Amino acid sequence: KFENGLMICACKVTRNISNTISWNGFYIGEVTNIPFPTNFTELYACNIDIYSTKNLWKMSGNFPSLTGTNSFYTISPEDLSGNVDFYVVAIGKWK
């Protein structure tokens, strides 16, 4: 938190994903909300990175809220399940 009201939050979350829904030649799975460590009063940006040895990407989902990422999707060329690390960085105002 900065005195001028700017805040940067970062967190790492491990989630068990399940890309089992067939969609246009790919497989998708929903990832539920990842909460921010602290709530924002105004959100400027939110980035979600995936660190995995699997062939996996993030797809858009719902817009992030002031409290977390909201749901989004992972997509892969094959049916897969397992633990994946998600890294979230959000920038906004805290006051």
Secondary structure, DSSP 8 states (H G I E B T S, - for coil): --TTSEEEEEEEEEEEEEE-EEETTEEEEEE---B-SS--SEEEEEEEEEE-SSS-EEE--S---SSB---EEEEESS-EEEEEEEEEEEEEE--
